[in-house]
Amino acid sequence: MPEQRVRIDGADVALGECEWVLWASCGCPNGCALADKHGGTPLVTEELAWRAFYTTRRDVEDHKKRGFRLELMTRDRWSAEVYPLMLRPDCPHTT
């Protein structure tokens, strides 16, 4: 089976080199998921990615209404930008 590829920022990237990042409305990363589920269903669309985070349509819609969003990015970008943010103990946007 040929490796699936996606287009990110004008570049053709292997799906296995990508992560979906769940951003909270404040701007903090709230979770991440491998785009290529290694034997499971690849998360090739945003809808599939939402379903990887939340099992019901109601939960998906609730989080969208609260300002959560998903972003597909390369693992290199994730490592450089998102991983350090996920290591923080607290959200800097709260008082």
DSSP file (Angstrom, degrees, kcal/mol; ACC not computed):
  #  RESIDUE AA STRUCTURE BP1 BP2  ACC     N-H-->O    O-->H-N    N-H-->O    O-->H-N    TCO  KAPPA ALPHA  PHI   PSI    X-CA   Y-CA   Z-CA
    1    1 A M              0   0    0      0, 0.0     3,-0.1     0, 0.0     2,-0.0   0.000 360.0 360.0 360.0 126.6    0.0    0.0    0.0
    2    2 A P        -     0   0    0      0, 0.0     2,-0.2     0, 0.0     0, 0.0  -0.346 360.0-100.4 -68.8 148.0    1.5    3.3   -1.0
    3    3 A E        -     0   0    0      1,-0.1     2,-0.2    -2,-0.0     0, 0.0  -0.454  38.0-119.9 -68.3 133.6    2.2    5.9    1.7
    4    4 A Q        -     0   0    0     -2,-0.2    11,-2.9    -3,-0.1    12,-0.4  -0.478  30.4-160.9 -75.1 146.5   -0.4    8.6    2.0
    5    5 A R  E     -A   14   0A   0      9,-0.3     2,-0.3    -2,-0.2     9,-0.2  -0.929   7.9-166.8-129.8 152.9    0.8   12.1    1.5
    6    6 A V  E     -A   13   0A   0      7,-3.0     7,-3.3    -2,-0.3     2,-0.6  -0.884  23.9-117.8-132.3 164.0   -0.7   15.5    2.3
    7    7 A R  E     +A   12   0A   0     -2,-0.3     2,-0.4     5,-0.2     5,-0.2  -0.927  33.5 173.7-107.7 119.7    0.1   19.1    1.3
    8    8 A I  E >  S-A   11   0A   0      3,-2.6     3,-2.2    -2,-0.6    65,-0.1  -0.989  70.6 -17.4-128.9 123.2    1.2   21.4    4.2
    9    9 A D  T 3  S-     0   0    0     -2,-0.4    -1,-0.1     1,-0.3     3,-0.1   0.865 128.7 -52.0  51.0  40.5    2.4   24.9    3.6
   10   10 A G  T 3  S+     0   0    0      1,-0.2     2,-0.4    -3,-0.0    -1,-0.3   0.460 115.8 113.1  81.0   0.6    2.9   24.1   -0.1
   11   11 A A  E <   -A    8   0A   0     -3,-2.2    -3,-2.6     2,-0.0     2,-0.6  -0.852  68.1-126.2-109.8 143.4    5.0   21.0    0.6
   12   12 A D  E     -A    7   0A   0     -2,-0.4     2,-0.4    -5,-0.2    -5,-0.2  -0.787  39.6-179.4 -85.2 117.7    4.2   17.4   -0.2
   13   13 A V  E     -A    6   0A   0     -7,-3.3    -7,-3.0    -2,-0.6     2,-0.2  -0.944  32.0-111.6-127.3 140.5    4.6   15.5    3.1
   14   14 A A  E >   -A    5   0A   0     -2,-0.4     3,-2.3    -9,-0.2    -9,-0.3  -0.502  25.9-131.1 -66.0 134.3    4.2   11.9    4.1
   15   15 A L  G >  S+     0   0    0    -11,-2.9     3,-1.7     1,-0.3    21,-0.4   0.826 106.6  65.5 -57.2 -32.2    1.2   11.5    6.4
   16   16 A G  G 3  S+     0   0    0    -12,-0.4    -1,-0.3     1,-0.3    20,-0.1   0.590  96.9  56.3 -67.4 -10.1    3.4    9.5    8.7
   17   17 A E  G <  S+     0   0    0     -3,-2.3    58,-3.2    17,-0.0    59,-0.4   0.119  97.2  88.1-104.8  19.2    5.5   12.6    9.3
   18   18 A C  E <   -B   74   0B   0     -3,-1.7    17,-2.0    56,-0.3    18,-0.5  -0.843  53.3-162.5-123.9 156.2    2.5   14.6   10.5
   19   19 A E  E     -BC  73  34B   0     54,-2.9    54,-2.6    -2,-0.3     2,-0.5  -0.977  17.4-135.7-130.6 143.7    0.7   15.4   13.8
   20   20 A W  E     -BC  72  33B   0     13,-3.1    13,-2.1    -2,-0.4     2,-0.5  -0.897  24.1-157.0 -94.2 129.5   -2.8   16.8   14.4
   21   21 A V  E     -BC  71  32B   0     50,-2.9    50,-1.8    -2,-0.5     2,-0.7  -0.934   7.3-148.0-111.0 130.0   -2.6   19.4   17.2
   22   22 A L  E     -BC  70  31B   0      9,-2.8     8,-4.2    -2,-0.5     9,-1.0  -0.873  18.8-160.9 -95.7 114.5   -5.7   20.2   19.2
   23   23 A W  E     -BC  69  29B   0     46,-3.2    46,-2.1    -2,-0.7     2,-0.1  -0.828   9.7-136.5 -99.6 132.4   -5.5   23.9   20.3
   24   24 A A    >   -     0   0    0      4,-3.2     3,-1.6    -2,-0.4    43,-0.1  -0.382  33.0-102.5 -75.9 163.9   -7.5   25.3   23.1
   25   25 A S  T 3  S+     0   0    0     41,-0.3    -1,-0.1     1,-0.3    42,-0.1   0.757 120.9  60.9 -62.2 -24.6   -9.2   28.6   22.7
   26   26 A C  T 3  S-     0   0    0      2,-0.1    -1,-0.3     1,-0.0    42,-0.0   0.683 121.8-103.5 -75.7 -17.7   -6.5   30.3   24.8
   27   27 A G  S <  S+     0   0    0     -3,-1.6    -2,-0.1     1,-0.4    -1,-0.0   0.392  80.5 126.1 108.9  -1.3   -3.9   29.3   22.3
   28   28 A C        -     0   0    0      1,-0.1    -4,-3.2    -5,-0.0    -1,-0.4  -0.658  67.1-109.7 -87.7 144.6   -2.3   26.4   24.3
   29   29 A P  E     -C   23   0B   0      0, 0.0    -6,-0.3     0, 0.0     3,-0.1  -0.566  31.6-176.2 -69.8 136.3   -2.0   22.9   22.8
   30   30 A N  E     -     0   0B   0     -8,-4.2     2,-0.3     1,-0.4    -7,-0.2   0.529  60.2 -26.8-111.5 -11.8   -4.4   20.6   24.5
   31   31 A G  E     -C   22   0B   0     -9,-1.0    -9,-2.8     2,-0.0    -1,-0.4  -0.952  53.0-142.2 175.3 170.3   -3.5   17.3   22.8
   32   32 A C  E     -C   21   0B   0     -2,-0.3     2,-0.3   -11,-0.2   -11,-0.2  -0.987   5.8-163.3-150.6 158.4   -2.0   15.7   19.7
   33   33 A A  E     -C   20   0B   0    -13,-2.1   -13,-3.1    -2,-0.3     2,-0.2  -0.998  30.4-110.0-144.2 138.7   -2.5   12.7   17.5
   34   34 A L  E     -C   19   0B   0     -2,-0.3   -15,-0.2   -15,-0.2     9,-0.2  -0.484  22.5-144.0 -64.2 134.0   -0.4   11.0   15.0
   35   35 A A  S    S+     0   0    0    -17,-2.0     8,-3.5   -20,-0.3     2,-0.8   0.856  93.3  54.7 -71.1 -34.1   -1.9   11.5   11.5
   36   36 A D  S    S-     0   0    0    -18,-0.5    -1,-0.2   -21,-0.4     5,-0.1  -0.888  76.8-158.7-101.6 108.2   -0.9    8.0   10.4
   37   37 A K    >   -     0   0    0     -2,-0.8     3,-0.6     3,-0.1     4,-0.1   0.297  32.1-122.0 -76.4  12.2   -2.3    5.7   13.0
   38   38 A H  T 3  S-     0   0    0      1,-0.3     3,-0.1     2,-0.1    -1,-0.1   0.945  91.7  -6.9  48.2  67.7    0.2    2.9   12.1
   39   39 A G  T 3  S+     0   0    0      1,-0.4    -1,-0.3     0, 0.0     2,-0.1   0.081 124.1  83.9 106.0 -22.8   -2.3    0.1   11.2
   40   40 A G  S <  S-     0   0    0     -3,-0.6    -1,-0.4     1,-0.1    -3,-0.1  -0.112 100.9 -54.1 -91.9-163.1   -5.5    2.0   12.3
   41   41 A T        -     0   0    0     -4,-0.1    -1,-0.1    -3,-0.1    -4,-0.1  -0.658  59.8-124.5 -77.2 119.8   -7.5    4.5   10.3
   42   42 A P        -     0   0    0      0, 0.0     2,-1.6     0, 0.0    -6,-0.2  -0.377  15.9-126.0 -63.8 143.2   -5.2    7.3    9.1
   43   43 A L        +     0   0    0     -8,-3.5     6,-0.1    -9,-0.2    -7,-0.1  -0.597  51.4 150.9 -91.6  75.8   -6.4   10.7   10.1
   44   44 A V        +     0   0    0     -2,-1.6     2,-0.3     4,-0.0    -1,-0.2   0.630  58.8  46.7 -86.0 -14.8   -6.4   12.2    6.6
   45   45 A T  S  > S-     0   0    0     -3,-0.2     4,-1.9     1,-0.1     5,-0.1  -0.873  82.1-120.0-125.1 159.8   -9.2   14.7    7.2
   46   46 A E  H  > S+     0   0    0     -2,-0.3     4,-2.7     1,-0.2     5,-0.2   0.884 113.9  57.2 -63.5 -37.6  -10.0   17.1   10.0
   47   47 A E  H  > S+     0   0    0      1,-0.2     4,-2.0     2,-0.2    -1,-0.2   0.921 106.8  47.8 -61.3 -43.2  -13.3   15.3   10.7
   48   48 A L  H  > S+     0   0    0      1,-0.2     4,-1.1     2,-0.2    -1,-0.2   0.884 111.0  52.5 -63.6 -37.0  -11.5   12.1   11.3
   49   49 A A  H >X S+     0   0    0     -4,-1.9     4,-1.1     2,-0.2     3,-0.6   0.919 106.6  52.1 -65.6 -42.9   -9.0   13.9   13.6
   50   50 A W  H >X S+     0   0    0     -4,-2.7     4,-2.6     1,-0.2     3,-0.7   0.915 108.1  52.5 -57.1 -41.8  -11.9   15.4   15.6
   51   51 A R  H 3< S+     0   0    0     -4,-2.0    -1,-0.2     1,-0.3    -2,-0.2   0.738 102.0  59.5 -69.3 -21.8  -13.3   11.9   16.0
   52   52 A A  H << S+     0   0    0     -4,-1.1    -1,-0.3    -3,-0.6    -2,-0.2   0.801 114.1  37.1 -72.7 -28.1   -9.9   10.7   17.3
   53   53 A F  H << S+     0   0    0     -4,-1.1     2,-0.4    -3,-0.7    -2,-0.2   0.837 127.6  28.4 -89.5 -37.8  -10.1   13.2   20.1
   54   54 A Y     <  -     0   0    0     -4,-2.6    -1,-0.3    -5,-0.2     6,-0.1  -0.990  61.6-154.4-132.8 131.4  -13.9   13.0   20.9
   55   55 A T  S    S+     0   0    0     -2,-0.4     2,-0.4    -3,-0.1    -1,-0.1   0.723  75.9  57.3 -81.2 -21.1  -16.1   10.0   20.4
   56   56 A T  S  > S-     0   0    0      1,-0.1     4,-2.0     0, 0.0     3,-0.1  -0.855  75.1-131.7-115.2 150.0  -19.4   11.9   20.0
   57   57 A R  H  > S+     0   0    0     -2,-0.4     4,-2.8     1,-0.2     5,-0.2   0.858 110.1  59.3 -58.5 -36.8  -20.5   14.6   17.5
   58   58 A R  H  > S+     0   0    0      1,-0.2     4,-2.5     2,-0.2    -1,-0.2   0.915 105.1  47.5 -61.1 -44.2  -21.9   16.5   20.5
   59   59 A D  H  > S+     0   0    0      2,-0.2     4,-2.3     1,-0.2    -1,-0.2   0.903 112.1  50.6 -63.9 -41.2  -18.4   16.6   22.2
   60   60 A V  H  X S+     0   0    0     -4,-2.0     4,-2.4     1,-0.2    -2,-0.2   0.959 113.4  44.3 -60.1 -51.5  -16.9   17.7   18.9
   61   61 A E  H  X S+     0   0    0     -4,-2.8     4,-2.5     1,-0.2    -2,-0.2   0.875 111.5  54.1 -63.9 -37.8  -19.4   20.5   18.4
   62   62 A D  H  X S+     0   0    0     -4,-2.5     4,-1.5    -5,-0.2    -1,-0.2   0.927 110.9  45.2 -61.6 -45.0  -19.1   21.6   22.0
   63   63 A H  H  <>S+     0   0    0     -4,-2.3     5,-2.6     2,-0.2    -2,-0.2   0.882 111.8  51.9 -69.0 -37.6  -15.4   22.0   21.8
   64   64 A K  H ><5S+     0   0    0     -4,-2.4     3,-1.7     1,-0.2    -1,-0.2   0.927 108.9  50.8 -62.6 -43.4  -15.6   23.8   18.5
   65   65 A K  H 3<5S+     0   0    0     -4,-2.5    -1,-0.2     1,-0.3    -2,-0.2   0.825 106.4  55.9 -62.9 -30.8  -18.1   26.2   20.0
   66   66 A R  T 3<5S-     0   0    0     -4,-1.5    -1,-0.3    -5,-0.2   -41,-0.3   0.400 127.4 -99.9 -83.7   3.9  -15.7   26.8   22.9
   67   67 A G  T < 5S+     0   0    0     -3,-1.7    -3,-0.2     1,-0.3    -2,-0.1   0.536  71.2 147.3  94.9   7.6  -13.0   27.8   20.4
   68   68 A F      < -     0   0    0     -5,-2.6     2,-0.3    -6,-0.1    -1,-0.3  -0.465  22.5-179.1 -72.0 149.0  -11.0   24.6   20.1
   69   69 A R  E     -B   23   0B   0    -46,-2.1   -46,-3.2    -2,-0.1     2,-0.3  -0.972  21.0-130.5-146.4 161.0   -9.4   24.0   16.7
   70   70 A L  E     -B   22   0B   0     -2,-0.3     2,-0.4   -48,-0.2   -48,-0.2  -0.866  17.3-172.5-113.1 147.5   -7.3   21.4   15.0
   71   71 A E  E     -B   21   0B   0    -50,-1.8   -50,-2.9    -2,-0.3     2,-0.5  -0.988  15.6-144.8-140.7 130.5   -4.1   22.0   12.9
   72   72 A L  E     +B   20   0B   0     -2,-0.4     2,-0.3   -52,-0.2   -52,-0.2  -0.813  34.2 160.3 -91.4 130.1   -2.2   19.4   10.9
   73   73 A M  E     -B   19   0B   0    -54,-2.6   -54,-2.9    -2,-0.5     2,-0.1  -0.948  42.3 -88.6-145.3 164.6    1.5   20.0   10.9
   74   74 A T  E  >  -B   18   0B   0     -2,-0.3     4,-2.6   -56,-0.2   -56,-0.3  -0.362  36.1-119.3 -70.6 155.1    4.8   18.3   10.3
   75   75 A R  H  > S+     0   0    0    -58,-3.2     4,-2.8     1,-0.2     5,-0.2   0.841 114.8  58.0 -64.9 -32.2    6.4   16.4   13.1
   76   76 A D  H  > S+     0   0    0    -59,-0.4     4,-2.0     2,-0.2    -1,-0.2   0.935 109.1  43.8 -62.6 -45.3    9.4   18.7   12.8
   77   77 A R  H  >>S+     0   0    0      2,-0.2     4,-3.1     1,-0.2     5,-0.6   0.920 113.0  52.7 -64.8 -42.2    7.3   21.7   13.4
   78   78 A W  I  X>S+     0   0    0     -4,-2.6     5,-2.8     1,-0.2     4,-1.2   0.930 110.0  48.6 -57.1 -46.5    5.5   19.9   16.2
   79   79 A S  I  <5S+     0   0    0     -4,-2.8    -1,-0.2     1,-0.2    -2,-0.2   0.885 117.9  40.3 -62.2 -39.3    8.8   19.1   17.9
   80   80 A A  I  <5S+     0   0    0     -4,-2.0    -2,-0.2    -5,-0.2    -1,-0.2   0.865 132.3  17.4 -79.0 -37.2   10.0   22.7   17.6
   81   81 A E  I  X5S+     0   0    0     -4,-3.1     4,-0.5    -5,-0.2    -3,-0.2   0.828 128.7  33.1-107.8 -40.4    6.9   24.6   18.4
   82   82 A V  I  X<S+     0   0    0     -4,-1.2     4,-2.0    -5,-0.6     3,-0.5   0.909 106.9  60.7 -91.7 -45.5    4.3   22.5   20.2
   83   83 A Y  H  ><S+     0   0    0     -5,-2.8     4,-1.0     1,-0.3     3,-0.2   0.897 104.4  51.0 -53.3 -46.1    6.2   20.0   22.3
   84   84 A P  H  4 S+     0   0    0      0, 0.0     4,-0.4     0, 0.0     3,-0.4   0.879 109.9  51.3 -60.5 -34.7    7.9   22.7   24.4
   85   85 A L  H >< S+     0   0    0     -4,-0.5     3,-0.9    -3,-0.5    -2,-0.2   0.856 105.8  55.0 -68.4 -33.7    4.5   24.2   25.0
   86   86 A M  H 3< S+     0   0    0     -4,-2.0    -1,-0.2     1,-0.2    -3,-0.1   0.694  99.1  62.8 -73.8 -17.7    3.1   20.9   26.2
   87   87 A L  T 3< S+     0   0    0     -4,-1.0    -1,-0.2    -3,-0.4    -2,-0.2   0.640  78.4 106.5 -80.1 -14.5    5.9   20.6   28.7
   88   88 A R    <   -     0   0    0     -3,-0.9     3,-0.0    -4,-0.4    -3,-0.0  -0.390  69.5-139.7 -65.6 142.5    4.7   23.7   30.6
   89   89 A P  S    S+     0   0    0      0, 0.0     2,-0.3     0, 0.0    -1,-0.1   0.808  79.2  20.0 -73.9 -28.8    3.0   22.8   33.9
   90   90 A D  S    S-     0   0    0      4,-0.0    -2,-0.0     0, 0.0    -3,-0.0  -0.918  85.0 -96.9-139.3 161.6    0.3   25.4   33.6
   91   91 A C    >   -     0   0    0     -2,-0.3     3,-1.1     1,-0.1   -63,-0.0  -0.686  26.3-152.2 -76.0 124.4   -1.5   27.5   31.0
   92   92 A P  T 3  S+     0   0    0      0, 0.0    -1,-0.1     0, 0.0     0, 0.0   0.569  89.0  70.2 -75.6  -6.2    0.1   31.0   31.0
   93   93 A H  T 3  S+     0   0    0      2,-0.0     2,-0.3     0, 0.0    -2,-0.0   0.547  85.4  79.9 -88.6  -7.3   -3.2   32.5   29.8
   94   94 A T    <         0   0    0     -3,-1.1    -4,-0.0     1,-0.1     0, 0.0  -0.678 360.0 360.0 -99.7 155.5   -5.0   31.9   33.1
   95   95 A T              0   0    0     -2,-0.3    -1,-0.1     0, 0.0    -2,-0.0   0.433 360.0 360.0 -95.5 360.0   -4.8   34.1   36.2
